Structure formats: structure tokens, C-alpha cells
Amino acid sequence: MLATLLILICAAALELAGDAAIRRGLLESQLPWLGIGAVGLVAYGFAVNLNRDLAFGRLMGLYIAVFFVLGQVLSIIFFGERPSLTLLAGGSLIVAGGLVIQFGRP
């Protein structure tokens, strides 16, 4: 389980970085950033699918929860954004859903 969680954290970091690079490339009309973003997103696709033991639907359910949490942490660290009460409430539902998907009976 720990190995899966670490791989999903890495995949989420690659997806977030890829999305950020593409955003920068679009905003600044710079092709190199678009290329970096594309490479990051392809790397995410490989990383998130390294674990073939979990069914794809269950893997994605857990991944969405990991992605949400990492996205919020990075938002606080890099952009100084503080989550609103509604964001925390909705996010807790996302995380709870990921836990149900991971630890519930298949």
C-alpha cells in the first residue's frame, strides 16, 4: 500500500507540474513550456499506471484523492492560497471517497 501511495504522489506531482508548464506555455506563448508540460503529462500517465494489481477504476479513485490533497498543499506552498471552508468540506468528501474505494470491499 505504501509503495502504491508513493507512486501516486509522484504521478500527481508530474501531472500538476505538466499542467502548470502547459499553462505557462499558453500564457506566455512559449513552445518549450508546452513541450515540458507534454513530457510531464506523459510521464504521469506511465507513473499512475505502474500498479497493475489494482483495477483501473479503484486506482483512479484513490489517485483523485491523492491528487486533490497534493494540489492543495502545493497551492498553499507556492501560491500562498488558503483553502476556503467549502473547499475543505468538498475535499474531505473526495478524500473519504478515495478511502472507501481503497479499503472497501471490491
N, C-alpha and C positions, 0 to 999 in steps of 0.2 A: 504493500500500500504506500509506503514512504517513497519508494522508487517512482511509482506512478505519480504521486503528488509532485515530486521534484521535476519530473519530465513535463508535467502540465504547467508548472510555474515557468519553466524555461520556454515552453511553447507560447504561453501568454505574453511573456516578455518579448519574444520575437514578433508576435502579432501586433502588440502595442507599438513597438519600435517601427515595424513596417508601415503601419497606418500613419504614424507621426511623420515618417520620412516622405510618404506619398503626399500627405497634407502640405508639408513644407515645399515639396517639388511643385505642387499645383499653385500654391500661393505665390511662390517666387518665380514660377515658370522656369524651373531648373531641372533638366532631364537627369542629371546624375542622382538627385534625390529620389526621383521616380524609380530609377534603376535599383538604388539601395532598398527602397521600400518593397519593390517586387521581389528581390532576393530574400528579404526578411520574411515576407509572407509565404514564399515557397518553403523556406526553412521551417516556418511554423507548421505548415501542412505536414511535413515529414515528421517533425517532433511530436505533434499531437497524436499521430498515428503509429508511434513506435510500439505502444502497448496494444498487442492484438489479442490479449487474453480477455479484455472486456468487450462486450458487444458495443458496436459503434454508438448506439443511442445512449447507453449508460455512460460511455466515455465522454460524449459531448455534454451530457447533463452535468457531470462532475466538472468538466472543463469550464463551462459557463460560470459556475460558482467561483472557481479559481480566477478566471479572467476578471470577473467583477471586482473581487477583493484586491487583486494586484492593480487593476486600473484605478481604484480609489486611493490606494497607498501612493501610487506614482503621481496622481493628481495633487495630493497633499504635498508631497516632497518637491515636485518640480514646478508646480503652478501655484502653490500656496492656497489652493481651494479647500474650503471646509465643507464637508457634506451636510446637506440640509437634513432636517428631521424626516422628511418624506423620502429622501434618497436612502437614508439609513433604514427606514421601515421597509421600503421595497427591496433593498439589498439584503435585508435579513430573510426575506421570503425566498430570494434567489439562493442564498446560502443554505437555508433549510431544505429547499428543494434538491440541491446538489447532495446534501447529506442523506436525504430519503432515497434518492436514486442510488447512491453508492452503497448504503448499508441496509436498505430494504431488501426484501426477498424478491428475487427475479421473477 
